Amino acid sequence: MEPIPDCTGVLVAGGQARRLGGAAKGFARLRGVPVAERSLALFRDLFDEALVVANDPGPWVALGASVVPDVVPGKGAPGGLHAALRGARTGWIFTAACDMPFLSEGPIRHLASRRDGASAVLVEWERGLEGLHAFWSRSALPAVERMLREGDPSLQAIAAEIGARVVPAREWREVDPDGRCLENVNTPEDLLRLGLEPPCWSPP
């Protein structure tokens, strides 16, 4: 598999998973394998490097992951994006939520092909812009840092500020017809709907 050049794959492992009883969502299992383990294996094939953004490195050590914490705490996914941009040594990062069970090479490569001349590449889907299945250039770091200092921006607001390239839903359906790659786990009902087993690790 030819790596996507100058890019780090990043799992953003924030959130307290209250609706799953505090269990670590990335350790929900698909056919017995934790979702995060599958994602990191894909990232190691696709990218120069792989990172996890997490304030508790404990559960990630067994997966052999390099872990970076939030630099600006309490900012949610935008804080995770900031930590990822600060921690990466490549010109680009691909971010995904740690609880996305169906990440796939083809759709990721399609997004990568749209990077030329862009500051970020995001998908427009049913819930709006998907900020955690997206490519972000390190050139966006100054704007992200400024917006975090000034308030609590959303990933969508950051994308608008930096003039991100948006892949429309009609184009995305050509590579991911049902938006399966964008699915993630928030509730016990999601586990059932997506055919996943409960997380195999939870905090003490």
N, CA and C atoms as an extended XYZ file, in Angstrom:
612
Properties=species:S:1:pos:R:3:atomname:S:1:resname:S:1:resid:I:1 pbc="F F F"
N         0.845       -1.186        0.000 N   MET     1
C         0.000        0.000        0.000 CA  MET     1
C         0.889        1.248        0.000 C   MET     1
N         0.704        2.110       -0.987 N   GLU     2
C         1.496        3.333       -1.087 CA  GLU     2
C         1.001        4.365       -0.079 C   GLU     2
N         1.875        4.841        0.812 N   PRO     3
C         1.429        5.816        1.810 CA  PRO     3
C         0.994        7.135        1.176 C   PRO     3
N         0.037        7.793        1.808 N   ILE     4
C        -0.346        9.151        1.442 CA  ILE     4
C         0.766       10.071        1.932 C   ILE     4
N         1.401       10.841        1.064 N   PRO     5
C         2.610       11.570        1.461 CA  PRO     5
C         2.351       12.714        2.432 C   PRO     5
N         3.360       12.969        3.270 N   ASP     6
C         3.403       14.145        4.142 CA  ASP     6
C         2.158       14.263        5.018 C   ASP     6
N         1.768       13.160        5.628 N   CYS     7
C         0.533       13.176        6.419 CA  CYS     7
C         0.640       12.235        7.615 C   CYS     7
N         0.044       12.656        8.726 N   THR     8
C        -0.070       11.847        9.938 CA  THR     8
C        -1.540       11.502       10.159 C   THR     8
N        -1.822       10.250       10.451 N   GLY     9
C        -3.172        9.846       10.830 CA  GLY     9
C        -3.364       10.031       12.323 C   GLY     9
N        -4.442       10.697       12.707 N   VAL    10
C        -4.669       11.046       14.109 CA  VAL    10
C        -6.030       10.559       14.567 C   VAL    10
N        -6.037        9.786       15.649 N   LEU    11
C        -7.287        9.448       16.330 CA  LEU    11
C        -7.495       10.434       17.462 C   LEU    11
N        -8.644       11.080       17.478 N   VAL    12
C        -8.991       12.017       18.540 CA  VAL    12
C        -9.853       11.266       19.550 C   VAL    12
N        -9.301       11.104       20.751 N   ALA    13
C        -9.921       10.216       21.743 CA  ALA    13
C       -10.516       10.988       22.912 C   ALA    13
N       -10.970       12.205       22.657 N   GLY    14
C       -11.573       12.994       23.725 CA  GLY    14
C       -12.981       12.523       24.044 C   GLY    14
N       -13.616       13.250       24.947 N   GLY    15
C       -14.991       12.920       25.346 CA  GLY    15
C       -15.029       11.952       26.498 C   GLY    15
N       -16.098       12.054       27.292 N   GLN    16
C       -16.206       11.234       28.491 CA  GLN    16
C       -17.175       10.065       28.349 C   GLN    16
N       -17.808        9.935       27.186 N   ALA    17
C       -18.662        8.775       26.883 CA  ALA    17
C       -19.707        8.532       27.970 C   ALA    17
N       -20.345        9.600       28.440 N   ARG    18
C       -21.313        9.452       29.528 CA  ARG    18
C       -22.463        8.522       29.141 C   ARG    18
N       -22.857        8.591       27.851 N   ARG    19
C       -23.985        7.753       27.428 CA  ARG    19
C       -23.618        6.282       27.303 C   ARG    19
N       -22.314        5.980       27.388 N   LEU    20
C       -21.864        4.588       27.417 CA  LEU    20
C       -21.327        4.225       28.793 C   LEU    20
N       -21.762        4.967       29.804 N   GLY    21
C       -21.351        4.663       31.165 CA  GLY    21
C       -19.890        4.958       31.444 C   GLY    21
N       -19.290        5.849       30.670 N   GLY    22
C       -17.888        6.203       30.872 CA  GLY    22
C       -16.906        5.257       30.212 C   GLY    22
N       -17.404        4.260       29.486 N   ALA    23
C       -16.508        3.320       28.805 CA  ALA    23
C       -15.758        4.029       27.684 C   ALA    23
N       -14.557        3.557       27.390 N   ALA    24
C       -13.737        4.150       26.325 CA  ALA    24
C       -14.303        3.720       24.977 C   ALA    24
N       -14.907        4.679       24.242 N   LYS    25
C       -15.646        4.341       23.032 CA  LYS    25
C       -14.766        3.693       21.968 C   LYS    25
N       -13.502        4.090       21.913 N   GLY    26
C       -12.612        3.525       20.907 CA  GLY    26
C       -12.339        2.052       21.098 C   GLY    26
N       -12.738        1.523       22.257 N   PHE    27
C       -12.500        0.107       22.532 CA  PHE    27
C       -13.761       -0.734       22.376 C   PHE    27
N       -14.825       -0.135       21.808 N   ALA    28
C       -15.913       -0.964       21.297 CA  ALA    28
C       -15.320       -1.892       20.241 C   ALA    28
N       -15.873       -3.082       20.119 N   ARG    29
C       -15.241       -4.098       19.278 CA  ARG    29
C       -16.078       -4.432       18.047 C   ARG    29
N       -15.386       -4.562       16.943 N   LEU    30
C       -15.965       -5.015       15.691 CA  LEU    30
C       -15.347       -6.364       15.371 C   LEU    30
N       -16.174       -7.405       15.404 N   ARG    31
C       -15.704       -8.781       15.222 CA  ARG    31
C       -14.535       -9.087       16.172 C   ARG    31
N       -14.676       -8.615       17.416 N   GLY    32
C       -13.728       -8.946       18.467 CA  GLY    32
C       -12.515       -8.051       18.565 C   GLY    32
N       -12.338       -7.128       17.596 N   VAL    33
C       -11.161       -6.259       17.581 CA  VAL    33
C       -11.585       -4.837       17.937 C   VAL    33
N       -10.915       -4.185       18.893 N   PRO    34
C       -11.271       -2.806       19.219 CA  PRO    34
C       -11.214       -1.895       17.997 C   PRO    34
N       -12.213       -1.018       17.903 N   VAL    35
C       -12.298       -0.099       16.768 CA  VAL    35
C       -11.008        0.704       16.623 C   VAL    35
N       -10.479        1.210       17.739 N   ALA    36
C        -9.264        2.026       17.671 CA  ALA    36
C        -8.074        1.223       17.174 C   ALA    36
N        -8.001       -0.039       17.533 N   GLU    37
C        -6.896       -0.887       17.056 CA  GLU    37
C        -6.961       -1.045       15.544 C   GLU    37
N        -8.170       -1.254       15.017 N   ARG    38
C        -8.344       -1.367       13.566 CA  ARG    38
C        -7.938       -0.065       12.878 C   ARG    38
N        -8.360        1.070       13.464 N   SER    39
C        -8.074        2.364       12.855 CA  SER    39
C        -6.582        2.642       12.836 C   SER    39
N        -5.901        2.357       13.934 N   LEU    40
C        -4.455        2.602       13.978 CA  LEU    40
C        -3.706        1.715       12.988 C   LEU    40
N        -4.155        0.481       12.829 N   ALA    41
C        -3.517       -0.398       11.838 CA  ALA    41
C        -3.674        0.179       10.430 C   ALA    41
N        -4.863        0.711       10.125 N   LEU    42
C        -5.084        1.339        8.825 CA  LEU    42
C        -4.192        2.567        8.669 C   LEU    42
N        -4.103        3.386        9.724 N   PHE    43
C        -3.283        4.595        9.660 CA  PHE    43
C        -1.814        4.259        9.419 C   PHE    43
N        -1.337        3.197       10.049 N   ARG    44
C         0.075        2.842        9.867 CA  ARG    44
C         0.366        2.398        8.438 C   ARG    44
N        -0.648        1.877        7.766 N   ASP    45
C        -0.492        1.530        6.353 CA  ASP    45
C        -0.596        2.756        5.448 C   ASP    45
N        -1.472        3.690        5.810 N   LEU    46
C        -1.805        4.799        4.923 CA  LEU    46
C        -0.893        6.010        5.068 C   LEU    46
N        -0.320        6.216        6.258 N   PHE    47
C         0.346        7.476        6.548 CA  PHE    47
C         1.775        7.281        7.023 C   PHE    47
N         2.521        8.381        7.014 N   ASP    48
C         3.895        8.352        7.507 CA  ASP    48
C         3.942        8.046        8.994 C   ASP    48
N         2.976        8.570        9.748 N   GLU    49
C         2.939        8.407       11.193 CA  GLU    49
C         1.500        8.267       11.649 C   GLU    49
N         1.326        7.787       12.898 N   ALA    50
C         0.006        7.707       13.516 CA  ALA    50
C         0.112        8.240       14.941 C   ALA    50
N        -0.877        9.017       15.347 N   LEU    51
C        -0.938        9.603       16.680 CA  LEU    51
C        -2.320        9.386       17.282 C   LEU    51
N        -2.368        9.428       18.612 N   VAL    52
C        -3.633        9.504       19.328 CA  VAL    52
C        -3.594       10.755       20.193 C   VAL    52
N        -4.649       11.553       20.151 N   VAL    53
C        -4.792       12.676       21.065 CA  VAL    53
C        -5.634       12.201       22.242 C   VAL    53
N        -5.027       12.138       23.410 N   ALA    54
C        -5.722       11.649       24.605 CA  ALA    54
C        -5.018       12.195       25.836 C   ALA    54
N        -5.787       12.588       26.829 N   ASN    55
C        -5.195       13.095       28.066 CA  ASN    55
C        -4.780       11.978       29.006 C   ASN    55
N        -5.333       10.785       28.817 N   ASP    56
C        -4.915        9.614       29.586 CA  ASP    56
C        -4.288        8.618       28.615 C   ASP    56
N        -2.975        8.491       28.623 N   PRO    57
C        -2.343        7.575       27.669 CA  PRO    57
C        -2.529        6.108       28.019 C   PRO    57
N        -2.976        5.829       29.232 N   GLY    58
C        -3.030        4.459       29.732 CA  GLY    58
C        -3.602        3.428       28.778 C   GLY    58
N        -4.851        3.601       28.321 N   PRO    59
C        -5.442        2.551       27.483 CA  PRO    59
C        -4.817        2.417       26.117 C   PRO    59
N        -4.030        3.414       25.703 N   TRP    60
C        -3.471        3.397       24.353 CA  TRP    60
C        -2.094        2.760       24.282 C   TRP    60
N        -1.460        2.591       25.431 N   VAL    61
C        -0.099        2.056       25.452 CA  VAL    61
C        -0.052        0.658       24.844 C   VAL    61
N        -1.042       -0.155       25.187 N   ALA    62
C        -1.057       -1.539       24.690 CA  ALA    62
C        -1.192       -1.605       23.174 C   ALA    62
N        -1.700       -0.530       22.564 N   LEU    63
C        -1.843       -0.509       21.109 CA  LEU    63
C        -0.595        0.036       20.428 C   LEU    63
N         0.420        0.367       21.215 N   GLY    64
C         1.663        0.867       20.649 CA  GLY    64
C         1.533        2.244       20.031 C   GLY    64
N         0.563        3.024       20.510 N   ALA    65
C         0.304        4.322       19.912 CA  ALA    65
C         1.170        5.405       20.533 C   ALA    65
N         1.577        6.374       19.715 N   SER    66
C         2.156        7.607       20.217 CA  SER    66
C         1.002        8.514       20.644 C   SER    66
N         1.100        9.053       21.849 N   VAL    67
C        -0.012        9.814       22.417 CA  VAL    67
C         0.434       11.234       22.713 C   VAL    67
N        -0.403       12.202       22.322 N   VAL    68
C        -0.174       13.595       22.696 CA  VAL    68
C        -1.408       14.094       23.441 C   VAL    68
N        -1.220       14.878       24.527 N   PRO    69
C        -2.362       15.405       25.271 CA  PRO    69
C        -2.830       16.734       24.693 C   PRO    69
N        -4.012       17.146       25.126 N   ASP    70
C        -4.472       18.489       24.789 CA  ASP    70
C        -3.482       19.517       25.327 C   ASP    70
N        -3.188       20.522       24.529 N   VAL    71
C        -2.360       21.636       24.976 CA  VAL    71
C        -3.229       22.682       25.667 C   VAL    71
N        -4.430       22.873       25.120 N   VAL    72
C        -5.418       23.781       25.706 CA  VAL    72
C        -6.578       22.910       26.181 C   VAL    72
N        -6.678       22.625       27.476 N   PRO    73
C        -7.693       21.688       27.953 CA  PRO    73
C        -9.103       22.269       27.899 C   PRO    73
N       -10.069       21.345       27.887 N   GLY    74
C       -11.470       21.747       27.984 CA  GLY    74
C       -12.064       22.319       26.720 C   GLY    74
N       -11.457       22.077       25.576 N   LYS    75
C       -11.944       22.645       24.318 CA  LYS    75
C       -12.546       21.607       23.386 C   LYS    75
N       -12.694       20.366       23.862 N   GLY    76
C       -13.341       19.338       23.057 CA  GLY    76
C       -12.567       19.000       21.799 C   GLY    76
N       -13.313       18.664       20.740 N   ALA    77
C       -12.670       18.253       19.488 CA  ALA    77
C       -11.766       19.334       18.891 C   ALA    77
N       -12.131       20.627       18.961 N   PRO    78
C       -11.193       21.647       18.460 CA  PRO    78
C        -9.870       21.642       19.224 C   PRO    78
N        -9.917       21.381       20.521 N   GLY    79
C        -8.677       21.246       21.278 CA  GLY    79
C        -7.871       20.044       20.825 C   GLY    79
N        -8.577       18.966       20.467 N   GLY    80
C        -7.895       17.787       19.932 CA  GLY    80
C        -7.234       18.070       18.598 C   GLY    80
N        -7.937       18.826       17.747 N   LEU    81
C        -7.343       19.227       16.466 CA  LEU    81
C        -6.078       20.045       16.707 C   LEU    81
N        -6.143       20.975       17.636 N   HIS    82
C        -4.996       21.819       17.949 CA  HIS    82
C        -3.811       20.976       18.418 C   HIS    82
N        -4.061       20.042       19.345 N   ALA    83
C        -2.988       19.174       19.840 CA  ALA    83
C        -2.393       18.343       18.710 C   ALA    83
N        -3.249       17.871       17.810 N   ALA    84
C        -2.776       17.056       16.691 CA  ALA    84
C        -1.892       17.871       15.756 C   ALA    84
N        -2.318       19.096       15.439 N   LEU    85
C        -1.518       19.947       14.556 CA  LEU    85
C        -0.184       20.298       15.205 C   LEU    85
N        -0.199       20.519       16.522 N   ARG    86
C         1.036       20.834       17.240 CA  ARG    86
C         1.962       19.619       17.307 C   ARG    86
N         1.377       18.429       17.453 N   GLY    87
C         2.171       17.226       17.663 CA  GLY    87
C         2.682       16.564       16.403 C   GLY    87
N         2.058       16.859       15.264 N   ALA    88
C         2.445       16.198       14.013 CA  ALA    88
C         3.730       16.790       13.457 C   ALA    88
N         4.499       15.956       12.785 N   ARG    89
C         5.732       16.414       12.140 CA  ARG    89
C         5.570       16.509       10.625 C   ARG    89
N         4.372       16.282       10.144 N   THR    90
C         4.089       16.324        8.710 CA  THR    90
C         3.291       17.581        8.386 C   THR    90
N         3.212       17.892        7.097 N   GLY    91
C         2.494       19.085        6.676 CA  GLY    91
C         0.990       18.962        6.768 C   GLY    91
N         0.501       17.731        6.827 N   TRP    92
C        -0.941       17.478        6.899 CA  TRP    92
C        -1.237       16.460        7.993 C   TRP    92
N        -2.460       16.515        8.493 N   ILE    93
C        -2.983       15.450        9.340 CA  ILE    93
C        -4.342       15.010        8.810 C   ILE    93
N        -4.649       13.751        9.005 N   PHE    94
C        -6.011       13.254        8.803 CA  PHE    94
C        -6.562       12.921       10.173 C   PHE    94
N        -7.662       13.560       10.557 N   THR    95
C        -8.250       13.313       11.868 CA  THR    95
C        -9.481       12.433       11.744 C   THR    95
N        -9.633       11.548       12.714 N   ALA    96
C       -10.844       10.742       12.829 CA  ALA    96
C       -11.157       10.571       14.304 C   ALA    96
N       -12.435       10.461       14.614 N   ALA    97
C       -12.817       10.145       15.982 CA  ALA    97
C       -12.414        8.711       16.288 C   ALA    97
N       -12.040        8.458       17.538 N   CYS    98
C       -11.554        7.117       17.897 CA  CYS    98
C       -12.657        6.072       17.833 C   CYS    98
N       -13.922        6.519       17.768 N   ASP    99
C       -15.044        5.569       17.778 CA  ASP    99
C       -15.703        5.448       16.406 C   ASP    99
N       -14.958        5.716       15.346 N   MET   100
C       -15.468        5.517       13.980 CA  MET   100
C       -15.080        4.111       13.523 C   MET   100
N       -16.038        3.176       13.477 N   PRO   101
C       -15.667        1.770       13.253 CA  PRO   101
C       -15.386        1.397       11.810 C   PRO   101
N       -15.782        2.240       10.857 N   PHE   102
C       -15.734        1.808        9.464 CA  PHE   102
C       -14.846        2.684        8.589 C   PHE   102
N       -13.777        3.219        9.164 N   LEU   103
C       -12.811        3.952        8.350 CA  LEU   103
C       -12.296        3.047        7.238 C   LEU   103
N       -12.082        3.632        6.068 N   SER   104
C       -11.746        2.815        4.902 CA  SER   104
C       -10.764        3.545        3.991 C   SER   104
N        -9.871        2.786        3.395 N   GLU   105
C        -8.811        3.358        2.573 CA  GLU   105
C        -9.341        4.197        1.421 C   GLU   105
N       -10.291        3.684        0.660 N   GLY   106
C       -10.753        4.377       -0.550 CA  GLY   106
C       -11.285        5.775       -0.278 C   GLY   106
N       -12.239        5.935        0.638 N   PRO   107
C       -12.734        7.274        0.931 CA  PRO   107
C       -11.666        8.215        1.480 C   PRO   107
N       -10.761        7.700        2.304 N   ILE   108
C        -9.694        8.551        2.826 CA  ILE   108
C        -8.804        9.030        1.682 C   ILE   108
N        -8.464        8.133        0.774 N   ARG   109
C        -7.633        8.541       -0.367 CA  ARG   109
C        -8.365        9.557       -1.245 C   ARG   109
N        -9.668        9.424       -1.362 N   HIS   110
C       -10.429       10.397       -2.156 CA  HIS   110
C       -10.292       11.789       -1.546 C   HIS   110
N       -10.447       11.886       -0.230 N   LEU   111
C       -10.267       13.184        0.423 CA  LEU   111
C        -8.849       13.697        0.230 C   LEU   111
N        -7.878       12.806        0.358 N   ALA   112
C        -6.482       13.211        0.188 CA  ALA   112
C        -6.234       13.806       -1.194 C   ALA   112
N        -6.924       13.303       -2.186 N   SER   113
C        -6.723       13.777       -3.557 CA  SER   113
C        -7.243       15.192       -3.756 C   SER   113
N        -8.018       15.694       -2.791 N   ARG   114
C        -8.580       17.042       -2.901 CA  ARG   114
C        -7.769       18.073       -2.125 C   ARG   114
N        -6.586       17.697       -1.632 N   ARG   115
C        -5.826       18.612       -0.772 CA  ARG   115
C        -5.138       19.746       -1.520 C   ARG   115
N        -4.833       19.569       -2.773 N   ASP   116
C        -3.986       20.526       -3.482 CA  ASP   116
C        -4.553       21.944       -3.386 C   ASP   116
N        -3.766       22.856       -2.814 N   GLY   117
C        -4.181       24.241       -2.705 CA  GLY   117
C        -5.173       24.533       -1.596 C   GLY   117
N        -5.470       23.547       -0.759 N   ALA   118
C        -6.468       23.720        0.299 CA  ALA   118
C        -5.802       23.855        1.660 C   ALA   118
N        -6.533       24.432        2.597 N   SER   119
C        -6.077       24.514        3.988 CA  SER   119
C        -6.636       23.367        4.817 C   SER   119
N        -7.722       22.797        4.347 N   ALA   120
C        -8.358       21.636        4.974 CA  ALA   120
C        -9.358       21.076        3.974 C   ALA   120
N        -9.721       19.810        4.149 N   VAL   121
C       -10.718       19.176        3.278 CA  VAL   121
C       -11.705       18.434        4.161 C   VAL   121
N       -12.974       18.858        4.107 N   LEU   122
C       -14.022       18.279        4.937 CA  LEU   122
C       -15.172       17.805        4.065 C   LEU   122
N       -15.948       16.863        4.595 N   VAL   123
C       -17.129       16.333        3.907 CA  VAL   123
C       -18.380       17.027        4.436 C   VAL   123
N       -19.240       17.433        3.527 N   GLU   124
C       -20.570       17.917        3.893 CA  GLU   124
C       -21.519       16.723        3.859 C   GLU   124
N       -22.097       16.388        5.024 N   TRP   125
C       -22.988       15.227        5.085 CA  TRP   125
C       -24.286       15.620        5.776 C   TRP   125
N       -25.081       14.647        6.170 N   GLU   126
C       -26.427       14.921        6.663 CA  GLU   126
C       -26.438       15.807        7.904 C   GLU   126
N       -25.418       15.696        8.752 N   ARG   127
C       -25.371       16.498        9.978 CA  ARG   127
C       -24.563       17.773        9.793 C   ARG   127
N       -24.160       18.068        8.573 N   GLY   128
C       -23.327       19.237        8.313 CA  GLY   128
C       -21.903       18.824        8.000 C   GLY   128
N       -20.964       19.713        8.229 N   LEU   129
C       -19.565       19.413        7.951 CA  LEU   129
C       -19.012       18.419        8.962 C   LEU   129
N       -18.292       17.412        8.477 N   GLU   130
C       -17.703       16.386        9.331 CA  GLU   130
C       -16.245       16.759        9.632 C   GLU   130
N       -16.032       17.347       10.794 N   GLY   131
C       -14.705       17.834       11.137 CA  GLY   131
C       -13.750       16.766       11.620 C   GLY   131
N       -14.285       15.593       11.993 N   LEU   132
C       -13.414       14.515       12.472 CA  LEU   132
C       -13.373       13.335       11.508 C   LEU   132
N       -13.527       13.601       10.265 N   HIS   133
C       -13.130       12.676        9.192 CA  HIS   133
C       -12.644       13.599        8.091 C   HIS   133
N       -11.469       14.201        8.331 N   ALA   134
C       -11.062       15.331        7.512 CA  ALA   134
C        -9.542       15.464        7.479 C   ALA   134
N        -9.067       16.110        6.429 N   PHE   135
C        -7.659       16.488        6.331 CA  PHE   135
C        -7.512       17.950        6.728 C   PHE   135
N        -6.476       18.226        7.531 N   TRP   136
C        -6.172       19.587        7.974 CA  TRP   136
C        -4.693       19.869        7.724 C   TRP   136
N        -4.400       21.008        7.119 N   SER   137
C        -3.022       21.423        6.900 CA  SER   137
C        -2.469       22.080        8.161 C   SER   137
N        -1.178       21.882        8.399 N   ARG   138
C        -0.552       22.559        9.541 CA  ARG   138
C        -0.540       24.069        9.359 C   ARG   138
N        -0.789       24.538        8.153 N   SER   139
C        -0.901       25.983        7.942 CA  SER   139
C        -2.093       26.569        8.688 C   SER   139
N        -3.032       25.714        9.108 N   ALA   140
C        -4.202       26.179        9.855 CA  ALA   140
C        -3.904       26.419       11.326 C   ALA   140
N        -2.729       25.983       11.797 N   LEU   141
C        -2.442       26.037       13.236 CA  LEU   141
C        -2.555       27.438       13.831 C   LEU   141
N        -1.994       28.483       13.219 N   PRO   142
C        -2.139       29.806       13.842 CA  PRO   142
C        -3.597       30.233       14.035 C   PRO   142
N        -4.433       29.961       13.049 N   ALA   143
C        -5.848       30.324       13.177 CA  ALA   143
C        -6.526       29.512       14.274 C   ALA   143
N        -6.200       28.230       14.363 N   VAL   144
C        -6.795       27.390       15.405 CA  VAL   144
C        -6.377       27.891       16.785 C   VAL   144
N        -5.094       28.196       16.950 N   GLU   145
C        -4.618       28.704       18.238 CA  GLU   145
C        -5.318       30.011       18.612 C   GLU   145
N        -5.452       30.906       17.659 N   ARG   146
C        -6.105       32.187       17.938 CA  ARG   146
C        -7.561       31.987       18.341 C   ARG   146
N        -8.274       31.132       17.611 N   MET   147
C        -9.696       30.922       17.902 CA  MET   147
C        -9.896       30.250       19.255 C   MET   147
N        -8.984       29.351       19.638 N   LEU   148
C        -9.089       28.726       20.951 CA  LEU   148
C        -8.823       29.744       22.060 C   LEU   148
N        -7.887       30.652       21.832 N   ARG   149
C        -7.626       31.693       22.832 CA  ARG   149
C        -8.834       32.617       23.000 C   ARG   149
N        -9.527       32.871       21.900 N   GLU   150
C       -10.627       33.840       21.923 CA  GLU   150
C       -11.944       33.247       22.393 C   GLU   150
N       -12.084       31.936       22.380 N   GLY   151
C       -13.373       31.364       22.779 CA  GLY   151
C       -13.427       29.865       22.619 C   GLY   151
N       -14.601       29.370       22.270 N   ASP   152
C       -14.845       27.937       22.126 CA  ASP   152
C       -15.390       27.647       20.731 C   ASP   152
N       -14.537       27.716       19.725 N   PRO   153
C       -15.015       27.530       18.356 CA  PRO   153
C       -15.366       26.067       18.084 C   PRO   153
N       -16.267       25.865       17.156 N   SER   154
C       -16.543       24.519       16.652 CA  SER   154
C       -15.560       24.202       15.535 C   SER   154
N       -15.452       22.927       15.209 N   LEU   155
C       -14.634       22.558       14.055 CA  LEU   155
C       -15.181       23.194       12.784 C   LEU   155
N       -16.494       23.320       12.704 N   GLN   156
C       -17.108       23.930       11.528 CA  GLN   156
C       -16.731       25.404       11.415 C   GLN   156
N       -16.689       26.093       12.569 N   ALA   157
C       -16.296       27.505       12.555 CA  ALA   157
C       -14.833       27.659       12.150 C   ALA   157
N       -14.000       26.750       12.630 N   ILE   158
C       -12.587       26.786       12.239 CA  ILE   158
C       -12.459       26.569       10.730 C   ILE   158
N       -13.193       25.592       10.213 N   ALA   159
C       -13.144       25.310        8.778 CA  ALA   159
C       -13.558       26.531        7.967 C   ALA   159
N       -14.606       27.221        8.423 N   ALA   160
C       -15.050       28.417        7.709 CA  ALA   160
C       -13.996       29.517        7.769 C   ALA   160
N       -13.361       29.665        8.924 N   GLU   161
C       -12.359       30.722        9.113 CA  GLU   161
C       -11.163       30.537        8.180 C   GLU   161
N       -10.752       29.302        7.980 N   ILE   162
C        -9.551       29.059        7.165 CA  ILE   162
C        -9.883       28.782        5.703 C   ILE   162
N       -11.169       28.840        5.356 N   GLY   163
C       -11.559       28.612        3.968 CA  GLY   163
C       -11.357       27.187        3.508 C   GLY   163
N       -11.774       26.237        4.330 N   ALA   164
C       -11.600       24.814        4.007 CA  ALA   164
C       -12.334       24.440        2.722 C   ALA   164
N       -11.782       23.495        2.019 N   ARG   165
C       -12.457       22.932        0.851 CA  ARG   165
C       -13.513       21.941        1.325 C   ARG   165
N       -14.702       22.037        0.771 N   VAL   166
C       -15.816       21.179        1.187 CA  VAL   166
C       -16.167       20.219        0.059 C   VAL   166
N       -16.147       18.927        0.374 N   VAL   167
C       -16.580       17.895       -0.563 CA  VAL   167
C       -18.084       17.704       -0.367 C   VAL   167
N       -18.905       18.020       -1.369 N   PRO   168
C       -20.354       17.935       -1.182 CA  PRO   168
C       -20.840       16.494       -1.080 C   PRO   168
N       -22.010       16.337       -0.495 N   ALA   169
C       -22.562       15.003       -0.261 CA  ALA   169
C       -22.693       14.210       -1.561 C   ALA   169
N       -23.095       14.878       -2.631 N   ARG   170
C       -23.280       14.143       -3.896 CA  ARG   170
C       -21.971       13.529       -4.387 C   ARG   170
N       -20.858       14.216       -4.160 N   GLU   171
C       -19.559       13.661       -4.534 CA  GLU   171
C       -19.143       12.551       -3.570 C   GLU   171
N       -19.391       12.774       -2.278 N   TRP   172
C       -18.991       11.790       -1.277 CA  TRP   172
C       -19.714       10.459       -1.486 C   TRP   172
N       -20.960       10.528       -1.938 N   ARG   173
C       -21.732        9.293       -2.148 CA  ARG   173
C       -21.110        8.401       -3.220 C   ARG   173
N       -20.266        8.964       -4.057 N   GLU   174
C       -19.615        8.148       -5.074 CA  GLU   174
C       -18.587        7.196       -4.460 C   GLU   174
N       -18.051        7.553       -3.285 N   VAL   175
C       -17.041        6.698       -2.648 CA  VAL   175
C       -17.546        6.063       -1.356 C   VAL   175
N       -18.602        6.638       -0.775 N   ASP   176
C       -19.151        6.143        0.498 CA  ASP   176
C       -20.661        6.350        0.454 C   ASP   176
N       -21.378        5.516       -0.308 N   PRO   177
C       -22.782        5.797       -0.647 CA  PRO   177
C       -23.695        6.051        0.542 C   PRO   177
N       -23.499        5.332        1.641 N   ASP   178
C       -24.383        5.468        2.789 CA  ASP   178
C       -23.768        6.266        3.936 C   ASP   178
N       -22.618        6.857        3.695 N   GLY   179
C       -21.943        7.587        4.767 CA  GLY   179
C       -21.446        6.688        5.875 C   GLY   179
N       -21.169        5.437        5.532 N   ARG   180
C       -20.784        4.463        6.563 CA  ARG   180
C       -19.461        4.838        7.232 C   ARG   180
N       -18.545        5.403        6.460 N   CYS   181
C       -17.247        5.781        7.036 CA  CYS   181
C       -17.374        6.888        8.080 C   CYS   181
N       -18.489        7.606        8.056 N   LEU   182
C       -18.680        8.738        8.965 CA  LEU   182
C       -19.421        8.350       10.235 C   LEU   182
N       -19.827        7.101       10.336 N   GLU   183
C       -20.559        6.649       11.529 CA  GLU   183
C       -19.652        6.672       12.750 C   GLU   183
N       -20.276        6.945       13.913 N   ASN   184
C       -19.522        6.815       15.162 CA  ASN   184
C       -20.451        6.369       16.277 C   ASN   184
N       -19.858        6.033       17.410 N   VAL   185
C       -20.584        5.392       18.511 CA  VAL   185
C       -20.741        6.375       19.661 C   VAL   185
N       -21.984        6.642       20.036 N   ASN   186
C       -22.236        7.502       21.185 CA  ASN   186
C       -23.098        6.850       22.256 C   ASN   186
N       -23.953        5.906       21.850 N   THR   187
C       -24.937        5.335       22.763 CA  THR   187
C       -24.950        3.810       22.660 C   THR   187
N       -25.545        3.127       23.644 N   PRO   188
C       -25.734        1.675       23.508 CA  PRO   188
C       -26.546        1.310       22.271 C   PRO   188
N       -27.474        2.186       21.888 N   GLU   189
C       -28.254        1.922       20.680 CA  GLU   189
C       -27.373        1.937       19.432 C   GLU   189
N       -26.365        2.809       19.428 N   ASP   190
C       -25.429        2.834       18.302 CA  ASP   190
C       -24.658        1.524       18.202 C   ASP   190
N       -24.266        0.972       19.350 N   LEU   191
C       -23.559       -0.313       19.332 CA  LEU   191
C       -24.395       -1.371       18.629 C   LEU   191
N       -25.670       -1.439       18.986 N   LEU   192
C       -26.562       -2.434       18.384 CA  LEU   192
C       -26.768       -2.157       16.897 C   LEU   192
N       -27.018       -0.904       16.560 N   ARG   193
C       -27.289       -0.522       15.171 CA  ARG   193
C       -26.111       -0.826       14.255 C   ARG   193
N       -24.902       -0.638       14.772 N   LEU   194
C       -23.710       -0.817       13.951 CA  LEU   194
C       -23.096       -2.206       14.068 C   LEU   194
N       -23.691       -3.061       14.884 N   GLY   195
C       -23.201       -4.426       15.011 CA  GLY   195
C       -21.915       -4.548       15.790 C   GLY   195
N       -21.756       -3.706       16.815 N   LEU   196
C       -20.531       -3.706       17.614 CA  LEU   196
C       -20.758       -4.352       18.971 C   LEU   196
N       -19.671       -4.867       19.521 N   GLU   197
C       -19.684       -5.367       20.890 CA  GLU   197
C       -19.266       -4.238       21.826 C   GLU   197
N       -19.696       -4.261       23.092 N   PRO   198
C       -19.375       -3.183       24.026 CA  PRO   198
C       -17.873       -3.017       24.200 C   PRO   198
N       -17.440       -1.832       24.653 N   PRO   199
C       -16.008       -1.598       24.891 CA  PRO   199
C       -15.414       -2.609       25.840 C   PRO   199
N       -14.158       -2.988       25.541 N   CYS   200
C       -13.481       -3.973       26.360 CA  CYS   200
C       -12.561       -3.325       27.372 C   CYS   200
N       -12.576       -2.002       27.447 N   TRP   201
C       -11.780       -1.300       28.467 CA  TRP   201
C       -12.587       -0.121       28.949 C   TRP   201
N       -12.576        0.123       30.229 N   SER   202
C       -13.198        1.312       30.780 CA  SER   202
C       -12.333        1.818       31.910 C   SER   202
N       -12.398        3.103       32.226 N   PRO   203
C       -11.514        3.669       33.233 CA  PRO   203
C       -11.813        3.114       34.608 C   PRO   203
N       -10.801        3.020       35.498 N   PRO   204
C       -11.028        2.496       36.843 CA  PRO   204
C       -11.872        3.452       37.662 C   PRO   204
